[in-house]
Amino acid sequence: MNSTEKEILYKISNSYSTLNTLSESTKNVWFVCHGMGYLSRYFLKYFKGLDAEENYIIAPQAQSKYYIPPAFKHVGASWLTKENTLKETENVMRYFDAVLEAEQLPNDVNLIVVGYSQGVSVAMRYIARRQLQCNQLVLMSGGIPKELVADDFKLLKNTKVTMIYGTHDEYLNEERMQYESERVYELFGNEVTIIPFDGKHIVNVELIHNLV
């Protein structure tokens, strides 16, 4: 059997979700990348406690959707897998470009980029590839892509970097978190803030509120 894998280029549409209204009162714009198994509209619930006048949240939606086991009733989504990662990453990058182009954010807001779990990888790759200037980068309970190096982030100006993780995270053991901590220092220097909390693989809403 002569099997050949070919590639085509075509247009695709995708959604994203927002919370609150972008206005002259907006001080902080959050670009928040959900973890595997989420949909963007549900991921927004973790940010509902922020002041609605001052905070505008943009939650992009991972394009690859699937039914979540074991009941296969609820739908979740995934950003990337080990299959065709380079091409799929570029698709995500172009999608993020389109989201930010559609939003037309003003220059005088604080841009806060958040990656949770699997969302850490796409958030960091986007900042590195597009040299996106943000006021804060928040890495929550996820892994840093292996290909990223310090030079990828050397043009960031005055970006506050925070790593947050649960000390009882069922996916990140102590050895893994030691590795990720070393990596974040390697990429961003000693100004990084690392915040462990007593908990599992969850989005810590209290710590999110403390960021602003």
C-alpha positions as CSV (number, residue, x, y, z in Angstrom):
1,M,0.0,0.0,0.0
2,N,1.4,3.4,-1.1
3,S,0.3,5.9,1.6
4,T,1.0,9.6,1.2
5,E,0.2,12.4,3.6
6,K,-0.5,15.7,1.9
7,E,-1.2,19.2,3.1
8,I,-3.7,21.8,2.0
9,L,-4.4,25.4,3.1
10,Y,-8.0,26.5,3.8
11,K,-9.9,29.1,5.8
12,I,-11.4,28.3,9.1
13,S,-13.6,30.1,11.6
14,N,-13.4,29.9,15.4
15,S,-15.0,31.6,18.3
16,Y,-13.6,33.3,21.4
17,S,-15.3,34.6,24.6
18,T,-15.1,37.9,26.4
19,L,-16.2,39.1,29.8
20,N,-17.3,42.7,30.7
21,T,-17.0,45.6,28.3
22,L,-13.9,47.3,26.9
23,S,-14.3,51.0,27.6
24,E,-12.5,54.1,28.7
25,S,-12.8,52.8,32.3
26,T,-10.9,49.6,31.5
27,K,-7.5,49.5,33.2
28,N,-6.6,45.8,32.7
29,V,-7.1,43.5,29.7
30,W,-6.6,39.9,30.4
31,F,-5.8,37.4,27.6
32,V,-6.4,34.0,29.3
33,C,-5.6,30.7,27.7
34,H,-7.6,27.8,29.2
35,G,-6.4,24.3,30.0
36,M,-7.2,21.0,28.2
37,G,-10.8,20.0,28.6
38,Y,-12.2,23.5,28.9
39,L,-14.3,25.7,26.7
40,S,-13.5,29.4,26.7
41,R,-16.9,30.6,27.9
42,Y,-16.7,28.4,31.0
43,F,-13.1,29.3,31.7
44,L,-14.3,32.9,32.1
45,K,-16.0,32.0,35.4
46,Y,-12.7,32.2,37.2
47,F,-12.4,35.9,36.4
48,K,-16.0,37.0,37.3
49,G,-14.9,38.3,40.7
50,L,-12.7,41.0,39.2
51,D,-14.0,44.6,39.0
52,A,-16.1,44.7,35.9
53,E,-15.4,48.3,35.2
54,E,-11.7,48.0,35.3
55,N,-11.1,44.5,33.9
56,Y,-11.9,43.2,30.4
57,I,-11.2,39.5,29.8
58,I,-10.5,37.8,26.5
59,A,-10.6,34.0,26.4
60,P,-9.5,32.4,23.1
61,Q,-10.9,29.0,22.3
62,A,-8.8,26.0,21.5
63,Q,-9.9,24.7,18.1
64,S,-9.7,20.9,18.6
65,K,-12.9,19.9,20.5
66,Y,-13.8,16.4,21.8
67,Y,-16.2,14.7,24.1
68,I,-14.8,14.3,27.6
69,P,-14.7,10.7,29.0
70,P,-16.0,8.7,30.7
71,A,-19.6,9.9,30.1
72,F,-18.8,11.5,26.7
73,K,-21.5,14.1,27.3
74,H,-19.6,17.3,27.9
75,V,-17.4,18.9,25.3
76,G,-13.8,20.1,26.0
77,A,-11.0,21.3,23.8
78,S,-7.2,20.9,23.4
79,W,-4.7,23.4,22.1
80,L,-1.9,21.1,20.8
81,T,-0.7,17.5,20.8
82,K,2.6,15.8,19.8
83,E,1.0,15.2,16.3
84,N,2.2,17.8,13.8
85,T,3.0,20.3,16.6
86,L,4.9,22.9,14.5
87,K,2.1,23.4,12.0
88,E,-0.6,23.3,14.6
89,T,1.3,25.9,16.7
90,E,1.4,28.2,13.8
91,N,-2.4,27.8,13.3
92,V,-2.8,28.8,17.0
93,M,-0.5,31.8,16.5
94,R,-2.5,33.1,13.5
95,Y,-5.7,32.6,15.4
96,F,-4.4,34.7,18.4
97,D,-3.3,37.3,15.8
98,A,-6.9,37.4,14.5
99,V,-8.4,37.7,18.0
100,L,-6.2,40.6,19.0
101,E,-6.8,42.3,15.6
102,A,-10.5,42.0,16.1
103,E,-10.4,43.5,19.6
104,Q,-8.3,46.6,18.7
105,L,-7.0,47.1,22.2
106,P,-5.9,50.6,23.2
107,N,-2.2,51.1,24.0
108,D,-2.7,52.5,27.5
109,V,-4.2,49.4,29.2
110,N,-2.3,46.9,31.2
111,L,-2.1,43.6,29.2
112,I,-2.1,40.5,31.4
113,V,-1.4,37.2,29.7
114,V,-2.5,34.1,31.6
115,G,-1.8,30.5,30.7
116,Y,-3.4,27.7,32.8
117,S,-2.2,24.1,32.4
118,Q,-2.0,23.3,28.7
119,G,-2.6,27.0,28.0
120,V,0.9,27.9,29.4
121,S,2.5,26.4,26.3
122,V,0.5,28.5,23.7
123,A,0.6,31.7,25.8
124,M,4.4,31.5,26.1
125,R,4.9,30.5,22.4
126,Y,2.8,33.5,21.3
127,I,4.7,36.0,23.4
128,A,8.0,34.5,22.1
129,R,7.1,34.3,18.5
130,R,5.2,37.7,18.2
131,Q,7.3,39.5,20.8
132,L,4.1,40.6,22.4
133,Q,4.6,43.3,25.0
134,C,2.6,42.6,28.1
135,N,2.6,44.0,31.6
136,Q,2.2,40.6,33.3
137,L,2.7,37.0,32.3
138,V,1.1,34.5,34.6
139,L,2.0,30.8,34.3
140,M,-0.4,28.6,36.2
141,S,0.1,24.8,36.7
142,G,1.6,24.1,33.3
143,G,4.8,23.2,31.5
144,I,7.2,25.5,29.7
145,P,7.8,24.5,26.1
146,K,11.3,22.9,25.8
147,E,12.3,24.8,22.7
148,L,12.0,28.3,24.3
149,V,15.2,30.0,25.4
150,A,16.0,33.3,27.2
151,D,16.7,35.1,23.9
152,D,13.0,34.6,23.0
153,F,12.0,37.0,25.8
154,K,14.9,39.5,25.9
155,L,12.8,42.2,24.2
156,L,10.1,42.1,26.9
157,K,10.1,45.4,28.7
158,N,9.2,45.6,32.4
159,T,7.0,42.4,32.3
160,K,6.2,41.0,35.7
161,V,6.4,37.2,35.5
162,T,4.5,35.0,38.0
163,M,4.5,31.2,38.3
164,I,1.6,29.7,40.3
165,Y,1.1,26.0,41.1
166,G,-0.5,23.8,43.7
167,T,1.7,21.8,46.0
168,H,-0.6,18.8,45.6
169,D,-1.0,19.1,41.9
170,E,-1.8,15.6,40.6
171,Y,0.0,16.3,37.3
172,L,3.0,18.1,38.5
173,N,5.1,16.3,41.1
174,E,7.9,17.9,43.2
175,E,10.6,16.9,40.7
176,R,8.7,18.4,37.8
177,M,8.0,21.6,39.6
178,Q,11.7,21.9,40.5
179,Y,12.5,21.6,36.9
180,E,9.8,24.2,35.8
181,S,11.0,26.6,38.5
182,E,14.6,26.3,37.2
183,R,13.3,26.9,33.6
184,V,11.4,30.0,34.4
185,Y,14.4,31.5,36.1
186,E,16.5,30.5,33.2
187,L,14.2,32.3,30.8
188,F,13.3,35.4,32.8
189,G,16.0,35.8,35.4
190,N,15.7,36.2,39.2
191,E,12.8,38.7,39.1
192,V,10.3,36.0,38.7
193,T,7.7,35.5,41.5
194,I,6.9,31.8,42.2
195,I,3.7,31.3,44.3
196,P,3.0,27.7,45.5
197,F,-0.4,27.2,47.2
198,D,-1.9,24.4,49.2
199,G,-4.1,22.7,46.6
200,K,-4.4,20.5,43.5
201,H,-4.5,21.2,39.8
202,I,-7.0,24.0,40.0
203,V,-7.3,27.6,39.0
204,N,-6.7,29.6,42.2
205,V,-9.2,32.4,42.0
206,E,-7.9,34.2,45.1
207,L,-4.4,34.4,43.7
208,I,-5.8,35.7,40.4
209,H,-7.5,38.6,42.2
210,N,-4.3,39.4,44.0
211,L,-2.5,40.0,40.7
212,V,-4.1,43.5,40.2
